[in-house]
Amino acid sequence: MKQEKIGVILAQIGTPSEPTAKAVRPYLKRFLSDRRIVDYHPLLWQPLLQGVILTVRPKRSAKLYKEIWTEQGSPLRVYLHKQQVGLQERLGEGFRVEVGMAYSEPSIEQAMRVLENEGITRIIIMPLFPQYSSTTTASVYDEACFAALGRRSASGSTAKRFVPTLRFVDAYYNHPGYIAAMKHHLEQQLKSLQSPPDKFILTFHGIPQRYADTGDPYPDQCLETAELLAREMGWARDQWGIVYQSRFGREPWVGPATFDVLGDLARQGVKRPFLFAPGFATDCLETLHEIGVEGREVFENAGGPGELYTMAPCLNDQATWLDFLTEYVRSNAQGWV
């Protein structure tokens, strides 16, 4: 009997289809309306979102997207496609790899439909977030479950009769294969520098401190990732630091904040900072512009030499990273193959 293919959905948060306010607005609206992202009561949050935020922020974000946009499109979408191709080649004919995003197209629901239309009934959901967070991993879980079960109508009914079997991969923040892929990647990046860095900074996307205080394990997992990577790289404790970026709103977030630390480093006399974002599987607005462009400006404005500031690329389609993803998918398919 022929072995049934196993579906794999590489899941990401999303990206606008174009670097325009018109394309950014619906993406931001869907993203910021998810209560896993912003958990304020809708009666308080939605008027602010629909009013000031979605009036001002899309135009501002579109300008930033234009600065990093490629001829092929959004960097996140371009690299995600390369990851899909690389993973499919490595897994072979027994698997079918699709891409799905929580807040833009191609959506997780569209990816699920493609797999189901091909008769695939067993699907592995692979969120491309090494560290678990309710704001990322859990958002993907929500969308995958909605897509598999079928969204209910206003009357509470659904026309979907068959629901595929889903497996959600565990967070891999401390997996030796993930750590090894980052080590190999950074060693290659460091070889291209004329002088060794005098400070290594590992920057992760931030979350409100309140989320961590109420059970989100994300900061603890980020710290363990950073410590494992630093140990493998042979960095002494005073050679590296961990920071959190992308703060939004007025309430306290997990810290220290990336921009605050970059300014302090410049004032302390650090000349050659080397930044890397372990929690981002693909380069995107938050790495290419926020850290690559704005971070450099913060460092320069505080007195640091901007020409010596280095932001390493994300893992993207690096071979050892795709090799790890392949083995991790295979391990999560045990019993199905």
C-alpha positions in Angstrom: 0.0 0.0 0.0 1.3 3.4 -0.9 2.4 5.6 2.0 0.1 8.6 2.4 2.0 11.9 2.2 2.4 14.0 5.3 1.6 17.7 5.2 3.8 20.3 6.7 2.9 23.9 7.2 5.7 26.4 7.7 3.9 29.0 9.7 4.8 32.7 10.1 3.0 35.8 11.4 2.7 37.6 8.1 3.7 40.5 5.9 1.9 43.0 3.7 1.7 42.2 0.0 3.0 45.6 -1.0 4.9 48.4 0.7 1.9 50.7 0.5 -0.4 52.1 3.2 -3.3 50.4 1.4 -1.7 47.0 1.7 -0.3 47.6 5.2 -3.6 48.7 6.8 -5.5 45.4 6.5 -2.5 43.5 7.7 -2.1 45.7 10.7 -5.8 45.6 11.4 -5.9 41.8 11.5 -2.6 41.5 13.4 -3.5 44.1 16.1 -7.1 42.9 16.5 -5.9 39.5 17.7 -6.2 39.5 21.5 -3.2 37.3 21.8 -1.2 40.2 20.5 -3.0 43.0 22.3 -5.2 41.7 25.0 -6.9 45.0 26.1 -10.7 44.8 26.1 -12.1 45.5 22.6 -14.3 48.3 23.9 -11.1 50.1 25.0 -8.7 49.0 22.2 -10.8 48.9 19.1 -11.7 52.6 19.0 -8.0 53.5 19.4 -7.0 50.9 16.8 -9.7 51.9 14.3 -9.0 55.6 14.9 -5.5 56.9 15.4 -3.4 53.8 14.9 -4.9 52.6 11.6 -5.0 56.2 10.4 -1.3 57.0 11.1 0.7 53.8 11.3 0.0 52.2 7.9 1.6 55.2 6.1 4.6 55.2 8.4 5.1 51.5 8.2 4.7 51.5 4.4 7.6 54.0 4.2 9.8 51.6 6.2 8.8 48.6 4.2 9.8 50.4 1.0 13.3 50.8 2.3 13.8 47.0 2.6 11.5 45.7 -0.2 13.2 43.6 -2.8 12.5 43.0 -6.5 10.9 39.7 -5.6 8.8 41.2 -2.8 8.7 41.2 0.9 12.0 39.8 2.4 10.1 37.7 4.8 8.0 36.2 2.0 11.0 35.7 -0.2 13.0 33.8 2.4 10.0 31.9 3.6 9.6 30.6 0.0 13.3 29.6 -0.1 12.8 27.7 3.2 9.8 25.9 1.8 11.7 24.9 -1.3 14.8 23.8 0.7 12.7 21.8 3.2 10.7 20.1 0.5 13.8 19.0 -1.4 15.3 17.5 1.8 12.1 15.8 3.0 11.3 14.3 -0.4 8.1 12.9 -1.9 6.7 11.5 1.3 6.0 15.1 2.5 4.2 18.1 1.1 5.4 21.4 2.4 3.2 24.5 2.3 3.6 28.0 3.7 0.9 29.6 5.8 0.7 33.0 7.6 -1.5 34.0 10.5 -2.4 37.5 9.4 -1.7 37.7 5.6 -1.7 35.6 2.5 -1.0 32.8 1.8 -2.9 32.1 5.0 -2.7 29.0 7.2 -6.3 28.3 6.1 -5.3 28.4 2.4 -2.3 26.1 3.1 -4.6 23.7 4.9 -7.0 23.7 2.0 -4.2 22.9 -0.5 -3.1 19.9 1.6 -6.6 18.6 2.2 -7.5 18.9 -1.5 -4.5 16.6 -2.2 -6.0 14.0 0.2 -3.5 14.7 3.0 -5.1 13.9 6.4 -2.1 14.2 8.7 -0.4 17.6 9.0 2.5 18.9 11.0 2.3 22.6 12.0 5.8 24.0 12.2 5.8 27.6 13.7 9.0 29.3 12.7 9.4 30.7 16.2 12.1 28.8 18.2 10.9 30.3 21.5 7.3 29.8 22.5 5.2 32.9 23.0 1.4 33.3 23.3 1.8 36.2 20.8 3.4 34.1 18.1 3.3 30.3 18.5 -0.2 30.3 20.1 -1.5 32.6 17.4 -0.4 30.1 14.8 -2.0 27.3 16.9 -5.3 29.2 16.9 -5.3 29.7 13.1 -4.3 26.1 12.4 -7.1 24.8 14.6 -9.7 27.2 13.0 -8.5 26.1 9.6 -8.7 22.4 10.4 -12.0 22.5 12.1 -13.7 24.9 9.8 -14.9 28.3 11.0 -18.4 28.3 12.4 -21.2 30.4 10.9 -23.2 32.9 12.9 -25.7 30.1 13.6 -22.9 27.9 15.1 -22.9 25.3 12.3 -20.1 24.2 10.0 -20.2 22.4 6.7 -16.8 20.7 7.2 -17.2 17.0 7.9 -13.7 15.7 8.1 -11.0 17.2 10.3 -7.3 16.3 9.6 -5.0 15.1 12.3 -2.7 17.9 13.5 0.7 17.7 15.2 2.1 20.9 16.6 5.9 20.9 17.0 7.4 21.8 20.4 9.4 25.0 20.8 13.1 24.2 19.9 14.8 27.1 21.7 17.3 24.7 23.4 17.6 22.1 20.7 21.2 21.2 19.9 20.5 21.3 16.1 19.1 24.8 16.3 22.0 26.0 18.5 24.5 24.3 16.1 22.9 26.0 13.0 23.3 29.4 14.6 26.9 28.7 15.7 27.8 27.7 12.1 26.0 30.7 10.7 27.7 33.2 13.0 31.1 31.7 12.5 30.7 32.3 8.8 29.6 35.9 9.3 32.5 36.7 11.7 35.0 35.4 9.1 34.0 38.3 6.8 34.8 41.0 9.3 38.1 42.9 9.2 38.2 43.2 13.0 36.6 41.1 15.7 33.6 42.6 17.5 34.0 44.1 20.9 30.5 43.3 22.0 27.9 40.6 20.9 24.3 41.6 21.3 21.5 39.0 20.9 18.2 40.8 20.3 14.8 39.2 20.6 11.3 40.5 19.9 9.8 41.8 23.1 6.5 41.2 24.9 4.8 43.1 27.6 6.2 42.2 31.1 2.6 41.5 32.2 2.4 38.6 29.7 5.5 37.0 31.2 4.2 37.6 34.7 1.0 35.8 33.9 2.6 32.6 32.5 4.2 33.3 29.1 7.6 31.4 29.2 9.1 33.4 26.4 11.7 35.5 28.3 13.0 32.4 30.1 13.4 30.5 26.8 15.1 33.5 25.1 17.6 33.6 28.0 18.3 29.9 27.7 18.8 30.2 24.0 21.2 33.1 24.5 23.2 31.3 27.1 23.5 28.1 25.1 24.6 30.0 22.0 27.1 32.1 23.9 28.6 29.0 25.4 28.9 27.3 22.1 30.5 30.4 20.6 33.0 30.6 23.5 32.0 34.1 24.5 32.9 35.2 28.0 30.0 36.7 30.1 31.2 40.2 29.7 31.4 39.8 25.9 27.7 39.5 25.2 24.3 40.7 26.2 20.6 40.0 25.6 18.1 42.7 24.7 14.5 43.0 23.6 13.2 45.1 20.7 9.9 46.3 19.1 8.4 47.8 22.2 4.8 49.1 21.6 2.5 51.1 23.8 3.1 52.6 27.2 3.0 49.6 29.6 6.3 48.0 30.8 7.9 45.4 28.5 10.5 42.8 29.1 13.9 44.4 29.0 16.5 45.7 28.6 15.4 47.5 25.5 17.6 47.1 22.4 17.8 50.8 21.6 18.6 51.8 25.2 21.5 49.3 25.3 22.9 50.4 22.0 23.0 54.0 23.2 24.7 52.9 26.4 27.3 50.8 24.5 28.3 53.8 22.4 28.7 56.0 25.5 30.8 53.3 27.2 33.2 53.2 24.3 32.1 50.1 22.4 33.2 50.5 18.8 32.3 47.3 17.0 29.0 45.9 18.2 27.8 42.7 16.5 24.0 42.0 16.6 22.1 38.9 15.8 18.4 38.0 16.3 18.1 34.3 17.2 14.3 34.4 17.5 13.7 35.5 13.9 13.9 32.6 11.3 13.8 35.1 8.4 14.9 38.6 7.9 12.0 41.1 8.0 11.1 44.6 8.9 12.1 44.1 12.5 15.6 42.9 11.7 16.5 44.7 8.4 15.1 48.1 9.3 14.5 48.3 13.1 17.9 46.8 14.0 19.9 47.2 10.7 18.9 50.8 10.1 17.4 52.4 13.1 19.7 50.6 15.5 22.7 51.8 13.7 21.3 55.4 13.9 20.8 55.1 17.6 24.4 53.8 18.0 25.8 56.7 15.8 23.7 59.4 17.6 25.2 58.2 20.9 28.7 58.7 19.6 29.5 55.2 18.1 31.1 54.7 14.7 28.2 53.5 12.5 30.5 52.1 9.9 31.7 49.4 12.4 28.2 48.5 13.5 27.2 45.0 12.2 23.8 43.3 12.0 24.1 39.6 11.1 21.5 38.2 8.7 18.9 35.8 10.1 19.2 32.1 9.5 17.0 32.5 6.4 17.8 29.6 3.9 21.2 28.7 5.5 21.9 25.0 4.8 22.5 23.8 8.4 19.3 25.5 9.5 17.3 23.8 6.8 19.0 20.5 7.8 17.8 21.0 11.3 14.3 21.8 10.3 14.2 18.7 8.2 15.3 16.4 11.0 12.9 18.1 13.4 10.0 17.6 11.1 11.0 13.9 10.6 11.2 13.4 14.4 7.7 14.9 14.7 6.4 12.5 12.1 7.4 9.4 14.0 4.6 6.8 13.9 3.2 8.3 10.7 6.1 7.3 8.5 
